[in-house]
Amino acid sequence: MTKENHSLDSTLTTLPQKDTSAFCPILLNAIKSFIHDYTDELDCVVSVEIDNDGNNCYVFMSTNMFYISTLFNGYQIVDDKMVVYYFNISNDNLSFYELLAQQNTKDMNNLLYESDCANSLVDKNKLNTDFPKSFPDENSDFATGWYYEPRGRKYKVLSSDSLELVFEGYY
């Protein structure tokens, strides 16, 4: 990844592929880079979300001091940080036919695109789904009473091998 071209390409990575990672190699590399550049002792959680605008797929990453238990779907530990993957329950946990009954055809195509994009980057079956006791949630003493401005990155997904950085800063 270089500041000049603001892109992250799998040809630049030297990470070995690990069967135990829920994240594809290019996303895992982006997460590790984000952790290295943006987290400190207060940032114990990194959130990862995947969404689209109908034409393009995006990965959002942000720092946080806790995870949100009501949105919690799964996590994995990466470089001693909890990486929480929040995915839209209505898109990912309903069957195709349940979605079809709820959506019109245009919206269905967008939902399927989002799901395909997310599935190419994250293997949800490899995420830990139990609530971790070693990391705070939004109800913990650690999380209450803090003013916190999360830092983040937004990547445009070019393919399952390539991400382009399109935003970096405070959310």
TORPA-916102 format. One record per residue (C-alpha): residue number from 1; residue in one letter; chain; x negated, y negated, z. Coordinates in Angstrom, 3 decimals, padded with zeros to 6 digits. Layout:
NODE   marmar   lomi   tornu          X          Y          Z
NODE      NUM      a       A          X          Y          Z
...
//
This chain:
NODE   marmar   lomi   tornu          X          Y          Z
NODE        1      m       A    000.000    000.000    000.000
NODE        2      t       A   -001.382   -003.372   -000.903
NODE        3      k       A   -000.178   -006.870   -000.133
NODE        4      e       A   -000.771   -007.831   -003.785
NODE        5      n       A    001.765   -005.497   -005.349
NODE        6      h       A    003.891   -004.808   -002.251
NODE        7      s       A    004.458   -001.237   -003.265
NODE        8      l       A    003.850    002.091   -001.669
NODE        9      d       A    003.163    004.922   -004.081
NODE       10      s       A    002.634    008.587   -003.313
NODE       11      t       A   -000.512    008.617   -005.425
NODE       12      l       A   -002.113    006.375   -002.814
NODE       13      t       A   -001.375    008.604    000.138
NODE       14      t       A   -003.717    011.242    001.524
NODE       15      l       A   -001.253    012.640    004.032
NODE       16      p       A   -000.930    016.417    003.996
NODE       17      q       A    002.593    017.675    003.496
NODE       18      k       A    004.041    019.165    006.650
NODE       19      d       A    006.966    021.542    006.555
NODE       20      t       A    008.072    020.356    009.997
NODE       21      s       A    008.618    016.724    008.972
NODE       22      a       A    012.176    015.633    008.344
NODE       23      f       A    010.856    012.823    006.158
NODE       24      c       A    009.491    013.280    002.633
NODE       25      p       A    005.754    012.484    002.335
NODE       26      i       A    006.162    008.981    000.880
NODE       27      l       A    008.704    007.990    003.557
NODE       28      l       A    006.561    009.506    006.313
NODE       29      n       A    003.603    007.469    005.044
NODE       30      a       A    005.725    004.289    005.068
NODE       31      i       A    006.923    005.058    008.626
NODE       32      k       A    003.354    005.612    009.853
NODE       33      s       A    002.220    002.377    008.214
NODE       34      f       A    005.148    000.529    009.817
NODE       35      i       A    004.343    001.992    013.239
NODE       36      h       A    000.692    001.003    012.892
NODE       37      d       A    001.479   -002.548    011.752
NODE       38      y       A    004.527   -003.449    013.827
NODE       39      t       A    004.931   -001.538    017.050
NODE       40      d       A    003.416   -002.326    020.401
NODE       41      e       A    003.999   -001.117    023.949
NODE       42      l       A    007.540   -002.576    024.047
NODE       43      d       A    008.567   -001.105    020.709
NODE       44      c       A    009.143    002.538    021.526
NODE       45      v       A    011.767    003.217    018.846
NODE       46      v       A    011.725    002.808    015.079
NODE       47      s       A    015.054    002.981    013.292
NODE       48      v       A    015.336    004.205    009.706
NODE       49      e       A    018.484    003.752    007.626
NODE       50      i       A    019.131    004.485    003.968
NODE       51      d       A    021.759    002.596    002.002
NODE       52      n       A    022.509    001.409   -001.520
NODE       53      d       A    024.126   -001.455   -003.333
NODE       54      g       A    025.728    000.795   -005.933
NODE       55      n       A    022.760    000.669   -008.306
NODE       56      n       A    019.697    000.857   -006.080
NODE       57      c       A    018.799    002.808   -002.977
NODE       58      y       A    017.033    001.109   -000.048
NODE       59      v       A    015.247    002.204    003.115
NODE       60      f       A    015.455   -000.120    006.117
NODE       61      m       A    013.035    000.187    009.048
NODE       62      s       A    013.082   -001.847    012.229
NODE       63      t       A    011.485   -001.867    015.647
NODE       64      n       A    013.466   -001.605    018.827
NODE       65      m       A    013.061   -001.019    022.533
NODE       66      f       A    015.816    001.615    022.672
NODE       67      y       A    018.022    003.769    020.475
NODE       68      i       A    021.764    003.325    020.064
NODE       69      s       A    023.414    006.465    021.381
NODE       70      t       A    026.797    005.778    019.762
NODE       71      l       A    025.167    005.774    016.296
NODE       72      f       A    022.610    008.461    017.115
NODE       73      n       A    022.356    011.276    014.582
NODE       74      g       A    018.828    012.560    015.013
NODE       75      y       A    015.199    011.679    015.522
NODE       76      q       A    011.633    012.838    015.106
NODE       77      i       A    008.494    011.822    016.972
NODE       78      v       A    005.908    010.184    014.709
NODE       79      d       A    002.665    008.852    016.208
NODE       80      d       A    004.197    008.853    019.718
NODE       81      k       A    007.179    006.732    018.626
NODE       82      m       A    010.746    007.887    018.394
NODE       83      v       A    011.889    007.500    014.784
NODE       84      v       A    015.692    007.508    014.800
NODE       85      y       A    017.510    008.189    011.567
NODE       86      y       A    020.941    006.601    011.532
NODE       87      f       A    023.123    007.787    008.675
NODE       88      n       A    026.673    006.874    007.871
NODE       89      i       A    028.880    009.595    009.358
NODE       90      s       A    031.692    009.050    006.864
NODE       91      n       A    029.311    009.636    003.948
NODE       92      d       A    027.262    012.519    005.286
NODE       93      n       A    029.433    014.620    007.564
NODE       94      l       A    032.631    014.821    005.524
NODE       95      s       A    033.019    017.334    002.760
NODE       96      f       A    033.217    016.214   -000.846
NODE       97      y       A    036.967    016.883   -000.877
NODE       98      e       A    037.565    014.887    002.301
NODE       99      l       A    035.648    011.982    000.785
NODE      100      l       A    037.562    012.324   -002.466
NODE      101      a       A    040.855    012.097   -000.598
NODE      102      q       A    039.733    008.859    001.083
NODE      103      q       A    037.985    007.031   -001.758
NODE      104      n       A    038.745    005.910   -005.274
NODE      105      t       A    036.529    007.202   -008.106
NODE      106      k       A    034.252    004.128   -008.301
NODE      107      d       A    033.544    004.191   -004.568
NODE      108      m       A    033.007    007.960   -004.699
NODE      109      n       A    030.245    007.575   -007.282
NODE      110      n       A    028.483    005.068   -005.012
NODE      111      l       A    028.856    007.342   -001.988
NODE      112      l       A    027.474    010.319   -003.893
NODE      113      y       A    024.529    008.247   -005.116
NODE      114      e       A    023.781    007.173   -001.556
NODE      115      s       A    024.006    010.710   -000.268
NODE      116      d       A    021.752    012.061   -003.038
NODE      117      c       A    019.224    009.317   -002.355
NODE      118      a       A    019.208    009.950    001.388
NODE      119      n       A    018.983    013.704    000.929
NODE      120      s       A    015.927    013.358   -001.310
NODE      121      l       A    014.104    011.413    001.426
NODE      122      v       A    015.270    013.017    004.676
NODE      123      d       A    015.931    016.644    005.587
NODE      124      k       A    018.560    016.132    008.294
NODE      125      n       A    018.281    019.794    009.344
NODE      126      k       A    014.768    019.102    010.663
NODE      127      l       A    015.808    016.205    012.913
NODE      128      n       A    016.050    016.671    016.679
NODE      129      t       A    019.673    016.098    017.586
NODE      130      d       A    019.576    016.250    021.384
NODE      131      f       A    019.471    012.964    023.281
NODE      132      p       A    015.841    012.479    024.336
NODE      133      k       A    015.306    011.815    028.025
NODE      134      s       A    011.886    010.216    027.492
NODE      135      f       A    013.217    007.300    025.401
NODE      136      p       A    015.733    004.662    026.550
NODE      137      d       A    019.165    004.166    025.013
NODE      138      e       A    021.203    000.951    024.989
NODE      139      n       A    022.601    001.708    028.471
NODE      140      s       A    019.256    002.180    030.208
NODE      141      d       A    017.858   -000.276    032.735
NODE      142      f       A    014.974   -000.915    030.345
NODE      143      a       A    017.310   -002.039    027.555
NODE      144      t       A    019.520   -004.443    029.509
NODE      145      g       A    018.661   -008.084    029.997
NODE      146      w       A    016.112   -008.409    027.189
NODE      147      y       A    016.214   -010.847    024.315
NODE      148      y       A    014.646   -009.014    021.437
NODE      149      e       A    014.098   -009.938    017.797
NODE      150      p       A    013.388   -006.801    015.752
NODE      151      r       A    010.780   -006.731    013.025
NODE      152      g       A    011.470   -004.810    009.900
NODE      153      r       A    010.750   -003.730    006.375
NODE      154      k       A    013.038   -003.002    003.477
NODE      155      y       A    011.940   -000.742    000.644
NODE      156      k       A    013.584   -000.181   -002.699
NODE      157      v       A    013.492    003.519   -003.560
NODE      158      l       A    012.018    003.905   -007.038
NODE      159      s       A    011.933    007.715   -006.779
NODE      160      s       A    011.378    010.319   -004.075
NODE      161      d       A    007.659    009.662   -004.671
NODE      162      s       A    007.649    005.868   -004.727
NODE      163      l       A    008.879    002.984   -002.574
NODE      164      e       A    008.596   -000.724   -003.331
NODE      165      l       A    008.416   -003.172   -000.426
NODE      166      v       A    011.042   -005.896   -000.975
NODE      167      f       A    011.262   -007.482    002.506
NODE      168      e       A    009.000   -007.746    005.531
NODE      169      g       A    009.577   -009.810    008.654
NODE      170      y       A    012.109   -010.477    011.401
NODE      171      y       A    015.744   -009.415    011.044
//
